[in-house]
Amino acid sequence: MASYFSPQYLMLLLPATAGLYAITPQRVRRVVLLLASYVFFWAVSGSLIVYLLFSTLSIHHLGLWLELTGLTGKQKLAQAEPEQRKSIRASIQQKQRSIILLGVVIHIGLLLTLKYSQFFLGNGNTLLRILHMPAILPVPHFVLPIGISFYTLQAVSYLLDVYRGKIQADRNLFRLALFLGFFPQMMEGPICRYEQTAQRLWDAPKMQWHNFYLGGQRILWGIIKKMVVADRLNIFILNVFSGYDQYDGSVIALAAICYTVQLYMDFSGTIDVALGSAQLFGVAMPENFQRPFFSRTISEFWQRWHITLGTWFKDYIFYPVSMSKPMKKLTSKARKRFGHRYGPILTSSVALLCVWLCNGLWHGSAWNYIFFGLYHFALIFSGNLIQPLVLTVTERLHIDRNHVAYRVMQALRTCVLVCIGELFFRAEGLRNGLKMAWRMVTNWSFTPIVSGNFFAYGMDAADFILVVAFLVFLLFVGLAQERGARLGERIVAKPWPVRIAVYYAAICFLVIFGAYGIGYIPVDPIYAGF
């Protein structure tokens, strides 16, 4: 069971779970979901399921400990004299922060050890060789359990939300286990918060035909996006990125565009399958994409792309850093030195830098991912700096910033910047990424494009025509959704002959145009590796 697109998932685990869920009483349905989640994890990661078990047990205990510390403290405050309350509050806060620190060290530390020790120790050995030091650091090799980056962030957010008083610590270990291990979110997210899904999962509502239709069509839509577009582009992308020195800059630029499309279709398609799977059981997980390529700025793009990761970084890194006492002092000094407009921008950039360093590292333990994060930090920071100037210039030139032409220009500019970033994201190392970017600048030629030679690099003309046609169709779907159209609901509201015809047409389209069979290498979901 390699992914959500495998026959074992689509034809065995998901139907069997849905069938058992539908025929069992409410108290048993939650057990069905929990067992299915652990069967899925075990089928993908085997004995590495112990990491999920450890994370669940430890975060459950730490949450209860944190809440008990707070309740005990309140009792002491109620009995204490007024002059003693300040010191008691400080003591309670110190104990709770120690528990939080312990939880973060355990979970983030485990993630860092498993995912990044090879990177940091390997670079340490490189530095020692440069310094001509004889010492060699041992570099361990760990096997990563599936989804550890996702459920670790969920576990940490749960503990921090208990500390902040947003939620109460869950005394029910199995409800917490289901929240952390729910199988549709395990491989690529979305990263859910406890208050979003935990109780709904535990309530295990009865299956309804409405949810069944909506969930089923969302799953089918996700499969089409991945198998028709993302997997079809893979051979061309693989050939160019693995042998970039054989191609002109125009072909490399085309490969960067194709990879950006592939990544979006692959990731958003997988999320569609995940959200659709959850919807079969009446569980609404948070959306992870909101038509990001309509964005007018890089900042807006990241508010629409991998939304749950972005909000996690905002709530648990950006705000705590920017609202810390040292940053408040720095902001006050910056306002006096640079004014009320630029002072806060300069100081908030420190928190923004922390976010994008973490964002880059979260995606992988390599320098190209760190560069990817710093690249987007530089774009957002510079955008914030020049925004007042842009507003002034457009006002003086009487340019309507809401005009369609201006919005399209901004969206195209954002897409170009995103594609450049994805070039480094996909490159096999930072050095190769820089070489590919340099080759685009210094060795540009339209000859392969004009002559059609690039059709021999893994995709023929029919493949490209199909991809472009589907993207045009997706553009119109996105435009309708931007205007508030709920196309899935509209299909469900149609008479059953129309619904059946639409579903049948979609399945036929997938069967005819899906990239599978002889000549195609099965492509695992890209973000499952992060």
Contacts in CASP RR format, 6 or more apart in sequence:
PFRMAT RR
TARGET T0000
AUTHOR 0000-0000-0000
METHOD contacts of the structure
MODEL  1
MASYFSPQYLMLLLPATAGLYAITPQRVRRVVLLLASYVFFWAVSGSLIV
YLLFSTLSIHHLGLWLELTGLTGKQKLAQAEPEQRKSIRASIQQKQRSII
LLGVVIHIGLLLTLKYSQFFLGNGNTLLRILHMPAILPVPHFVLPIGISF
YTLQAVSYLLDVYRGKIQADRNLFRLALFLGFFPQMMEGPICRYEQTAQR
LWDAPKMQWHNFYLGGQRILWGIIKKMVVADRLNIFILNVFSGYDQYDGS
VIALAAICYTVQLYMDFSGTIDVALGSAQLFGVAMPENFQRPFFSRTISE
FWQRWHITLGTWFKDYIFYPVSMSKPMKKLTSKARKRFGHRYGPILTSSV
ALLCVWLCNGLWHGSAWNYIFFGLYHFALIFSGNLIQPLVLTVTERLHID
RNHVAYRVMQALRTCVLVCIGELFFRAEGLRNGLKMAWRMVTNWSFTPIV
SGNFFAYGMDAADFILVVAFLVFLLFVGLAQERGARLGERIVAKPWPVRI
AVYYAAICFLVIFGAYGIGYIPVDPIYAGF
1 8 0 8 1.000
1 9 0 8 1.000
1 13 0 8 1.000
1 40 0 8 1.000
1 43 0 8 1.000
1 44 0 8 1.000
2 44 0 8 1.000
2 522 0 8 1.000
2 524 0 8 1.000
3 9 0 8 1.000
3 187 0 8 1.000
3 270 0 8 1.000
3 524 0 8 1.000
3 525 0 8 1.000
3 528 0 8 1.000
4 10 0 8 1.000
4 184 0 8 1.000
4 187 0 8 1.000
4 270 0 8 1.000
4 273 0 8 1.000
4 274 0 8 1.000
4 277 0 8 1.000
4 525 0 8 1.000
5 223 0 8 1.000
5 226 0 8 1.000
5 227 0 8 1.000
5 270 0 8 1.000
5 273 0 8 1.000
5 525 0 8 1.000
8 43 0 8 1.000
9 40 0 8 1.000
10 219 0 8 1.000
10 223 0 8 1.000
13 36 0 8 1.000
13 39 0 8 1.000
13 40 0 8 1.000
13 43 0 8 1.000
13 183 0 8 1.000
14 277 0 8 1.000
14 280 0 8 1.000
16 36 0 8 1.000
17 32 0 8 1.000
17 33 0 8 1.000
17 36 0 8 1.000
18 207 0 8 1.000
18 280 0 8 1.000
18 281 0 8 1.000
20 32 0 8 1.000
21 29 0 8 1.000
21 32 0 8 1.000
21 33 0 8 1.000
21 204 0 8 1.000
21 207 0 8 1.000
21 281 0 8 1.000
22 207 0 8 1.000
24 32 0 8 1.000
26 203 0 8 1.000
26 204 0 8 1.000
26 206 0 8 1.000
29 204 0 8 1.000
30 174 0 8 1.000
30 175 0 8 1.000
30 178 0 8 1.000
30 201 0 8 1.000
30 202 0 8 1.000
30 203 0 8 1.000
30 204 0 8 1.000
33 178 0 8 1.000
33 182 0 8 1.000
33 183 0 8 1.000
33 201 0 8 1.000
33 204 0 8 1.000
33 281 0 8 1.000
34 174 0 8 1.000
34 177 0 8 1.000
34 178 0 8 1.000
36 183 0 8 1.000
37 178 0 8 1.000
37 181 0 8 1.000
37 182 0 8 1.000
37 183 0 8 1.000
37 186 0 8 1.000
38 49 0 8 1.000
38 52 0 8 1.000
38 181 0 8 1.000
40 183 0 8 1.000
40 186 0 8 1.000
41 49 0 8 1.000
41 52 0 8 1.000
41 145 0 8 1.000
41 146 0 8 1.000
41 181 0 8 1.000
41 183 0 8 1.000
41 186 0 8 1.000
42 49 0 8 1.000
44 146 0 8 1.000
44 187 0 8 1.000
45 145 0 8 1.000
45 146 0 8 1.000
48 143 0 8 1.000
48 144 0 8 1.000
48 145 0 8 1.000
48 146 0 8 1.000
49 145 0 8 1.000
51 110 0 8 1.000
51 114 0 8 1.000
51 145 0 8 1.000
51 148 0 8 1.000
52 145 0 8 1.000
52 151 0 8 1.000
52 180 0 8 1.000
52 181 0 8 1.000
55 107 0 8 1.000
55 110 0 8 1.000
55 151 0 8 1.000
55 152 0 8 1.000
55 155 0 8 1.000
55 180 0 8 1.000
56 155 0 8 1.000
56 173 0 8 1.000
56 176 0 8 1.000
56 177 0 8 1.000
56 180 0 8 1.000
56 181 0 8 1.000
57 173 0 8 1.000
58 103 0 8 1.000
58 106 0 8 1.000
58 107 0 8 1.000
59 103 0 8 1.000
59 107 0 8 1.000
59 155 0 8 1.000
59 158 0 8 1.000
59 159 0 8 1.000
59 176 0 8 1.000
59 180 0 8 1.000
60 170 0 8 1.000
60 173 0 8 1.000
60 176 0 8 1.000
60 177 0 8 1.000
62 99 0 8 1.000
62 102 0 8 1.000
62 103 0 8 1.000
62 159 0 8 1.000
63 99 0 8 1.000
63 158 0 8 1.000
63 159 0 8 1.000
63 162 0 8 1.000
63 169 0 8 1.000
63 170 0 8 1.000
64 169 0 8 1.000
64 171 0 8 1.000
65 99 0 8 1.000
66 96 0 8 1.000
66 99 0 8 1.000
66 100 0 8 1.000
66 159 0 8 1.000
66 162 0 8 1.000
66 163 0 8 1.000
66 169 0 8 1.000
67 162 0 8 1.000
67 168 0 8 1.000
67 169 0 8 1.000
69 92 0 8 1.000
69 95 0 8 1.000
69 96 0 8 1.000
69 99 0 8 1.000
70 92 0 8 1.000
70 96 0 8 1.000
72 92 0 8 1.000
73 88 0 8 1.000
73 92 0 8 1.000
76 88 0 8 1.000
76 92 0 8 1.000
77 85 0 8 1.000
77 88 0 8 1.000
77 89 0 8 1.000
77 92 0 8 1.000
80 88 0 8 1.000
96 163 0 8 1.000
99 163 0 8 1.000
100 159 0 8 1.000
100 160 0 8 1.000
100 163 0 8 1.000
103 156 0 8 1.000
103 159 0 8 1.000
104 156 0 8 1.000
104 159 0 8 1.000
107 152 0 8 1.000
107 155 0 8 1.000
107 156 0 8 1.000
108 152 0 8 1.000
108 156 0 8 1.000
110 152 0 8 1.000
111 148 0 8 1.000
111 149 0 8 1.000
111 152 0 8 1.000
113 142 0 8 1.000
114 142 0 8 1.000
114 144 0 8 1.000
114 148 0 8 1.000
115 142 0 8 1.000
115 144 0 8 1.000
115 148 0 8 1.000
115 149 0 8 1.000
115 364 0 8 1.000
115 365 0 8 1.000
116 361 0 8 1.000
116 364 0 8 1.000
116 365 0 8 1.000
117 139 0 8 1.000
117 140 0 8 1.000
117 142 0 8 1.000
118 139 0 8 1.000
118 140 0 8 1.000
118 141 0 8 1.000
118 142 0 8 1.000
118 365 0 8 1.000
119 365 0 8 1.000
119 366 0 8 1.000
120 365 0 8 1.000
121 137 0 8 1.000
121 138 0 8 1.000
121 139 0 8 1.000
121 140 0 8 1.000
122 137 0 8 1.000
122 139 0 8 1.000
124 137 0 8 1.000
125 136 0 8 1.000
125 137 0 8 1.000
125 139 0 8 1.000
128 135 0 8 1.000
128 136 0 8 1.000
128 137 0 8 1.000
144 529 0 8 1.000
146 186 0 8 1.000
146 187 0 8 1.000
146 528 0 8 1.000
147 186 0 8 1.000
147 187 0 8 1.000
147 188 0 8 1.000
147 189 0 8 1.000
147 528 0 8 1.000
149 362 0 8 1.000
149 530 0 8 1.000
150 185 0 8 1.000
150 186 0 8 1.000
150 187 0 8 1.000
150 188 0 8 1.000
150 189 0 8 1.000
150 191 0 8 1.000
151 180 0 8 1.000
151 181 0 8 1.000
151 186 0 8 1.000
153 191 0 8 1.000
153 309 0 8 1.000
153 312 0 8 1.000
154 179 0 8 1.000
154 180 0 8 1.000
154 191 0 8 1.000
154 192 0 8 1.000
154 193 0 8 1.000
154 194 0 8 1.000
155 180 0 8 1.000
156 316 0 8 1.000
157 191 0 8 1.000
157 193 0 8 1.000
157 194 0 8 1.000
157 312 0 8 1.000
157 315 0 8 1.000
157 316 0 8 1.000
158 167 0 8 1.000
158 176 0 8 1.000
158 179 0 8 1.000
158 180 0 8 1.000
158 193 0 8 1.000
158 194 0 8 1.000
160 316 0 8 1.000
161 167 0 8 1.000
161 193 0 8 1.000
161 194 0 8 1.000
161 195 0 8 1.000
162 168 0 8 1.000
162 169 0 8 1.000
166 195 0 8 1.000
167 194 0 8 1.000
167 195 0 8 1.000
170 176 0 8 1.000
170 179 0 8 1.000
170 194 0 8 1.000
170 198 0 8 1.000
172 202 0 8 1.000
175 198 0 8 1.000
175 199 0 8 1.000
175 201 0 8 1.000
175 202 0 8 1.000
176 198 0 8 1.000
178 198 0 8 1.000
178 201 0 8 1.000
178 202 0 8 1.000
179 192 0 8 1.000
179 194 0 8 1.000
179 197 0 8 1.000
179 198 0 8 1.000
179 201 0 8 1.000
182 192 0 8 1.000
182 197 0 8 1.000
182 201 0 8 1.000
182 278 0 8 1.000
182 283 0 8 1.000
183 277 0 8 1.000
184 273 0 8 1.000
184 274 0 8 1.000
184 275 0 8 1.000
184 276 0 8 1.000
184 277 0 8 1.000
184 278 0 8 1.000
184 285 0 8 1.000
185 191 0 8 1.000
185 192 0 8 1.000
185 197 0 8 1.000
185 274 0 8 1.000
185 278 0 8 1.000
185 285 0 8 1.000
187 270 0 8 1.000
187 274 0 8 1.000
187 525 0 8 1.000
187 528 0 8 1.000
188 267 0 8 1.000
188 270 0 8 1.000
188 271 0 8 1.000
188 274 0 8 1.000
188 525 0 8 1.000
188 527 0 8 1.000
188 528 0 8 1.000
189 271 0 8 1.000
189 274 0 8 1.000
189 288 0 8 1.000
189 308 0 8 1.000
190 271 0 8 1.000
190 274 0 8 1.000
190 275 0 8 1.000
190 285 0 8 1.000
190 286 0 8 1.000
190 287 0 8 1.000
190 288 0 8 1.000
190 307 0 8 1.000
190 308 0 8 1.000
191 308 0 8 1.000
191 309 0 8 1.000
191 312 0 8 1.000
192 285 0 8 1.000
192 286 0 8 1.000
192 308 0 8 1.000
193 286 0 8 1.000
196 285 0 8 1.000
196 286 0 8 1.000
197 278 0 8 1.000
197 283 0 8 1.000
197 284 0 8 1.000
197 285 0 8 1.000
200 282 0 8 1.000
200 283 0 8 1.000
200 284 0 8 1.000
201 283 0 8 1.000
204 281 0 8 1.000
205 281 0 8 1.000
205 282 0 8 1.000
207 280 0 8 1.000
207 281 0 8 1.000
207 282 0 8 1.000
208 282 0 8 1.000
210 492 0 8 1.000
211 279 0 8 1.000
211 280 0 8 1.000
211 281 0 8 1.000
211 282 0 8 1.000
212 280 0 8 1.000
213 491 0 8 1.000
213 492 0 8 1.000
213 499 0 8 1.000
214 276 0 8 1.000
214 279 0 8 1.000
214 488 0 8 1.000
214 489 0 8 1.000
214 492 0 8 1.000
215 275 0 8 1.000
215 276 0 8 1.000
215 277 0 8 1.000
215 279 0 8 1.000
215 280 0 8 1.000
216 276 0 8 1.000
216 279 0 8 1.000
216 280 0 8 1.000
217 488 0 8 1.000
217 491 0 8 1.000
217 492 0 8 1.000
217 503 0 8 1.000
217 506 0 8 1.000
218 272 0 8 1.000
218 273 0 8 1.000
218 275 0 8 1.000
218 276 0 8 1.000
218 279 0 8 1.000
218 488 0 8 1.000
219 272 0 8 1.000
219 273 0 8 1.000
219 276 0 8 1.000
219 277 0 8 1.000
220 503 0 8 1.000
220 506 0 8 1.000
220 507 0 8 1.000
220 510 0 8 1.000
221 269 0 8 1.000
221 272 0 8 1.000
221 506 0 8 1.000
222 268 0 8 1.000
222 269 0 8 1.000
222 270 0 8 1.000
222 272 0 8 1.000
222 273 0 8 1.000
223 269 0 8 1.000
223 273 0 8 1.000
223 510 0 8 1.000
224 506 0 8 1.000
224 509 0 8 1.000
224 510 0 8 1.000
224 514 0 8 1.000
225 265 0 8 1.000
225 266 0 8 1.000
225 268 0 8 1.000
225 269 0 8 1.000
225 272 0 8 1.000
226 265 0 8 1.000
226 266 0 8 1.000
226 269 0 8 1.000
226 270 0 8 1.000
226 525 0 8 1.000
227 510 0 8 1.000
227 514 0 8 1.000
227 515 0 8 1.000
227 516 0 8 1.000
228 466 0 8 1.000
228 470 0 8 1.000
228 509 0 8 1.000
228 510 0 8 1.000
228 513 0 8 1.000
228 514 0 8 1.000
228 515 0 8 1.000
229 261 0 8 1.000
229 262 0 8 1.000
229 265 0 8 1.000
229 467 0 8 1.000
229 470 0 8 1.000
229 471 0 8 1.000
230 261 0 8 1.000
230 262 0 8 1.000
230 263 0 8 1.000
230 265 0 8 1.000
230 266 0 8 1.000
230 269 0 8 1.000
230 523 0 8 1.000
231 266 0 8 1.000
231 514 0 8 1.000
231 515 0 8 1.000
231 516 0 8 1.000
231 520 0 8 1.000
231 523 0 8 1.000
232 459 0 8 1.000
232 463 0 8 1.000
232 466 0 8 1.000
232 467 0 8 1.000
232 514 0 8 1.000
232 515 0 8 1.000
233 258 0 8 1.000
233 259 0 8 1.000
233 261 0 8 1.000
233 262 0 8 1.000
233 265 0 8 1.000
233 459 0 8 1.000
233 467 0 8 1.000
234 262 0 8 1.000
234 515 0 8 1.000
234 520 0 8 1.000
234 521 0 8 1.000
234 523 0 8 1.000
235 458 0 8 1.000
235 459 0 8 1.000
235 520 0 8 1.000
235 521 0 8 1.000
236 255 0 8 1.000
236 258 0 8 1.000
236 457 0 8 1.000
236 458 0 8 1.000
236 459 0 8 1.000
237 255 0 8 1.000
237 258 0 8 1.000
237 259 0 8 1.000
237 262 0 8 1.000
237 426 0 8 1.000
239 457 0 8 1.000
239 458 0 8 1.000
240 247 0 8 1.000
240 251 0 8 1.000
240 252 0 8 1.000
240 254 0 8 1.000
240 255 0 8 1.000
240 457 0 8 1.000
241 255 0 8 1.000
241 259 0 8 1.000
241 426 0 8 1.000
241 427 0 8 1.000
241 428 0 8 1.000
241 436 0 8 1.000
242 428 0 8 1.000
244 252 0 8 1.000
244 255 0 8 1.000
244 432 0 8 1.000
244 435 0 8 1.000
244 436 0 8 1.000
244 439 0 8 1.000
245 435 0 8 1.000
245 439 0 8 1.000
247 255 0 8 1.000
247 439 0 8 1.000
247 448 0 8 1.000
247 457 0 8 1.000
248 439 0 8 1.000
248 443 0 8 1.000
248 444 0 8 1.000
248 445 0 8 1.000
248 447 0 8 1.000
248 448 0 8 1.000
249 439 0 8 1.000
249 440 0 8 1.000
249 443 0 8 1.000
249 444 0 8 1.000
249 445 0 8 1.000
250 440 0 8 1.000
250 444 0 8 1.000
250 445 0 8 1.000
250 446 0 8 1.000
250 447 0 8 1.000
250 448 0 8 1.000
250 449 0 8 1.000
251 448 0 8 1.000
251 449 0 8 1.000
251 454 0 8 1.000
251 457 0 8 1.000
252 423 0 8 1.000
252 436 0 8 1.000
252 439 0 8 1.000
252 440 0 8 1.000
253 419 0 8 1.000
253 440 0 8 1.000
254 449 0 8 1.000
254 454 0 8 1.000
256 419 0 8 1.000
256 420 0 8 1.000
256 422 0 8 1.000
256 423 0 8 1.000
256 426 0 8 1.000
256 436 0 8 1.000
257 419 0 8 1.000
259 422 0 8 1.000
259 423 0 8 1.000
259 426 0 8 1.000
260 415 0 8 1.000
260 418 0 8 1.000
260 419 0 8 1.000
260 422 0 8 1.000
261 467 0 8 1.000
261 471 0 8 1.000
262 526 0 8 1.000
263 422 0 8 1.000
263 425 0 8 1.000
263 426 0 8 1.000
263 526 0 8 1.000
264 289 0 8 1.000
264 292 0 8 1.000
264 293 0 8 1.000
266 523 0 8 1.000
266 525 0 8 1.000
266 526 0 8 1.000
266 527 0 8 1.000
267 289 0 8 1.000
267 306 0 8 1.000
267 525 0 8 1.000
267 526 0 8 1.000
267 527 0 8 1.000
268 288 0 8 1.000
268 289 0 8 1.000
270 525 0 8 1.000
270 527 0 8 1.000
270 528 0 8 1.000
271 288 0 8 1.000
271 289 0 8 1.000
274 285 0 8 1.000
275 285 0 8 1.000
275 287 0 8 1.000
275 288 0 8 1.000
278 284 0 8 1.000
278 285 0 8 1.000
286 307 0 8 1.000
286 308 0 8 1.000
287 307 0 8 1.000
288 306 0 8 1.000
288 307 0 8 1.000
288 308 0 8 1.000
289 304 0 8 1.000
289 305 0 8 1.000
289 306 0 8 1.000
289 307 0 8 1.000
290 303 0 8 1.000
290 304 0 8 1.000
290 307 0 8 1.000
291 304 0 8 1.000
291 478 0 8 1.000
291 481 0 8 1.000
291 482 0 8 1.000
292 301 0 8 1.000
292 304 0 8 1.000
292 305 0 8 1.000
293 301 0 8 1.000
293 411 0 8 1.000
293 414 0 8 1.000
293 415 0 8 1.000
293 418 0 8 1.000
294 304 0 8 1.000
294 411 0 8 1.000
294 478 0 8 1.000
294 482 0 8 1.000
295 301 0 8 1.000
295 303 0 8 1.000
295 304 0 8 1.000
295 411 0 8 1.000
295 414 0 8 1.000
296 407 0 8 1.000
296 410 0 8 1.000
296 411 0 8 1.000
296 414 0 8 1.000
297 383 0 8 1.000
297 410 0 8 1.000
297 414 0 8 1.000
298 376 0 8 1.000
298 379 0 8 1.000
298 380 0 8 1.000
298 383 0 8 1.000
298 414 0 8 1.000
298 417 0 8 1.000
298 418 0 8 1.000
299 380 0 8 1.000
299 383 0 8 1.000
299 384 0 8 1.000
300 414 0 8 1.000
301 414 0 8 1.000
301 418 0 8 1.000
302 310 0 8 1.000
302 376 0 8 1.000
302 380 0 8 1.000
303 310 0 8 1.000
309 359 0 8 1.000
309 362 0 8 1.000
310 359 0 8 1.000
313 355 0 8 1.000
313 358 0 8 1.000
313 359 0 8 1.000
314 355 0 8 1.000
317 351 0 8 1.000
317 354 0 8 1.000
317 355 0 8 1.000
317 358 0 8 1.000
318 351 0 8 1.000
318 352 0 8 1.000
318 354 0 8 1.000
318 355 0 8 1.000
319 351 0 8 1.000
321 327 0 8 1.000
321 350 0 8 1.000
321 351 0 8 1.000
321 354 0 8 1.000
322 347 0 8 1.000
322 348 0 8 1.000
322 350 0 8 1.000
322 351 0 8 1.000
327 347 0 8 1.000
327 350 0 8 1.000
327 351 0 8 1.000
330 347 0 8 1.000
330 350 0 8 1.000
331 343 0 8 1.000
331 344 0 8 1.000
331 347 0 8 1.000
331 348 0 8 1.000
334 342 0 8 1.000
334 343 0 8 1.000
334 344 0 8 1.000
334 346 0 8 1.000
334 347 0 8 1.000
335 343 0 8 1.000
335 344 0 8 1.000
337 343 0 8 1.000
338 346 0 8 1.000
341 388 0 8 1.000
342 385 0 8 1.000
345 381 0 8 1.000
345 384 0 8 1.000
345 385 0 8 1.000
349 377 0 8 1.000
349 381 0 8 1.000
349 384 0 8 1.000
352 377 0 8 1.000
352 380 0 8 1.000
352 381 0 8 1.000
353 377 0 8 1.000
355 377 0 8 1.000
356 373 0 8 1.000
356 374 0 8 1.000
356 376 0 8 1.000
356 377 0 8 1.000
356 380 0 8 1.000
357 370 0 8 1.000
357 373 0 8 1.000
357 374 0 8 1.000
357 377 0 8 1.000
359 373 0 8 1.000
359 376 0 8 1.000
360 369 0 8 1.000
360 370 0 8 1.000
360 372 0 8 1.000
360 373 0 8 1.000
361 369 0 8 1.000
361 370 0 8 1.000
362 530 0 8 1.000
363 369 0 8 1.000
363 372 0 8 1.000
363 425 0 8 1.000
363 530 0 8 1.000
364 530 0 8 1.000
366 429 0 8 1.000
366 430 0 8 1.000
367 429 0 8 1.000
367 430 0 8 1.000
368 424 0 8 1.000
368 425 0 8 1.000
368 427 0 8 1.000
368 429 0 8 1.000
368 430 0 8 1.000
368 433 0 8 1.000
369 425 0 8 1.000
370 430 0 8 1.000
371 424 0 8 1.000
371 430 0 8 1.000
372 421 0 8 1.000
372 424 0 8 1.000
372 425 0 8 1.000
375 420 0 8 1.000
375 421 0 8 1.000
375 424 0 8 1.000
376 421 0 8 1.000
379 417 0 8 1.000
393 399 0 8 1.000
394 401 0 8 1.000
399 406 0 8 1.000
400 406 0 8 1.000
401 407 0 8 1.000
420 437 0 8 1.000
423 433 0 8 1.000
423 436 0 8 1.000
423 437 0 8 1.000
424 430 0 8 1.000
424 433 0 8 1.000
424 434 0 8 1.000
424 437 0 8 1.000
427 433 0 8 1.000
427 436 0 8 1.000
447 453 0 8 1.000
448 454 0 8 1.000
452 461 0 8 1.000
455 461 0 8 1.000
455 464 0 8 1.000
459 467 0 8 1.000
466 513 0 8 1.000
477 487 0 8 1.000
480 487 0 8 1.000
481 487 0 8 1.000
491 498 0 8 1.000
491 499 0 8 1.000
491 502 0 8 1.000
492 499 0 8 1.000
494 502 0 8 1.000
516 522 0 8 1.000
END
